[in-house]
Amino acid sequence: MKILLIILGAIVLIVVAVIVTGSLLPKHHIASRAAAFRATPDQLYTLISGPQNWRPDVLHSELDTDSAGRQILRESTRDGNKMTYAVMANPPHSLTRTIIGAHLPFDGSWTYALSPAPGGTTVRITEDANIYNPVFRFISRFIVGYTGSMDKYLQSLGATTGQPQIQITD
């Protein structure tokens, strides 16, 4: 019985530590990652601005226009998540996707900047986000990392353009 109480006490202590640490972290963060590709800005922009079905984690993706006339992207991932984004485009130089939705544990945007580079194009993704839930904030900061999703996106973009090995930089 004493061992069970010690184990339960340790679990409670860990949960409290995660919540307190997450509460002390800032809600807002900005993170950025970049990679070079052997493709033109136009080729990459077409992939980035279009439906995202080329990404292995995306089950379904569609572009549409909402009632306000904004271009939107609806996305369903293989793990069951559904997101809707407003899209602001400046072809073929940049594109910003902003999360649309109420009562989410996070919000924010990804801005994709494409710039010509020797032998191809550099794509930089900048995330400007808020994470409201302290547990999710802790996980995002210490377990997943703020740049984990951007790295995954850039790697998928590389694989789609015939570059399975890309170097990702800050």
N, C-alpha and C positions, 0 to 999 in steps of 0.2 A: 504493500500500500504506500509505503514511504517513497519508493522509487517512482510509482505512478504520479504522486503529487509533485515530485521533483521534475519529472518530464513535463507535466502540465504547466508547472510554473515557468519552466524554460520556454515553452511554446508561447505562453502569454507574454513573457518578457521580450521575446523576439518580435511578436506582433506589435507590441507597444513601441519598441525601438524603431521598427519600420515606419509606423505612423508618425511618431515624433520627428524622426529624421526627414521624412517626406514633407512634413509640415514646415520644417525649417528651410527647405530648398525653395528657391524662387519659382513662382508659377510661370514666369516668362523666360524663354530662352531663344537664342539664335544660334544655329549651327550650319556649317557649310562643308561640302565635299565636292571634289572635281575629279575628272578623268579625261584623258585624251583618247580620241577615236580616229581611226582611218576611214573617215566618211566626211562628206561635205555637210555644212550647216543645214542645207535644204533637206538632205537625206535624214539627218538626225531629227530635225524639226518635225518632219512628217511623222516619224514614229512617236515622238514625245507629245505632239498635239493631237494625234488621232486616238482611236480606240486603243486601249491598253491590253488587248487580248494576246499580244506577243509576250507579255510577262508571265512566267510560270505560276505565280501566286494569284493571278487574276482569272476567275472563272468566267465572268461576263463584264463587258464594258461597252457603253454606248454614249455617243455625243447627242445632245438635244438642245433645244432652246426653251427657256422657262417663260412664264407669263409676262415677265418684265423685259423679255427680249434678250436676256443674257445667254451666252453659250454655257452649257453645263455638261459635266461628265458624270455619269452614274457608273459606279464600279461595285462588283461583288467579288469578294476574294474566296479562295478555296477553303479558308477557315471559317466562313459564314458571315464575315463582316460586310456591311453595305455602307458606302459613302457616296455623297454627292458633292461635287465641287463646282464653283463658279470659275470660269476660265477667262482670263484677260490675255490676249495674244498680241505680239509684235513680231510677226514672221520676218525672217527666220532667226531673229536675234534673241528673243526672250518670250517666255510664257509664264504666267502665274496662275496657280490653282489654289483657290481658297475654299476651305471646308464650309459647307452650308449645312446647318442643322441646329436644332435647339436641344438643350439639356444633354450635351455630350460631355464626357470627362476631359475633353481637350478641344482646342480649335487652333486655327492658324492657316498658314499658306506655305507652299513650296514655289520658289521662283527658279526657273531654269534659264540660265544665261548661256548662249552659244557664241563662241568666238573662234574665228579662224586661227589655226596653229599650223606650224610646219608639218606637212603630211596629213592634215585633216582638221579636226575641230576639237576644242576643249568645251566640255559641258560642265557647268558649275550649278549645283543645286543648293539653294539657301532656304533653310527652314526657319520660319518666324512663327513661334507657337506658344500657346499657353496650355499648361496641364493643371487642371483644377483638383483632381483627386490626389491626396497626398500619397496613397499607396502606389498609384500609377506613376506619380512623379518619382518616387523612390526607385521603382522598377526601371523607368526610362533612363534615369541618371546612372544607376549603379549596375544594372543587370543587362539590359538591352543596349543602352547607350543612345545618346541623341542622334548619332549618325548611322545606326544600324540599318534603318529602312532606306536611307539614301545610298549606302554602300550596296545593298541588295538591288536597288533600282539600277544603279550604274553598271553592276555586274550583268544584270539581265540585258541592258542596252548593249553591252559589249558582246554578249553571246549572240544576240539577234543580228548584230552587224558583222559577225564572223570573227570576233575577237574574244575568245573565251577567257583570256588572261589580260586584264587591264590593271594599270597602277592607279590607285585612288589616293588623292592627296587632300590636305586640308585647304 
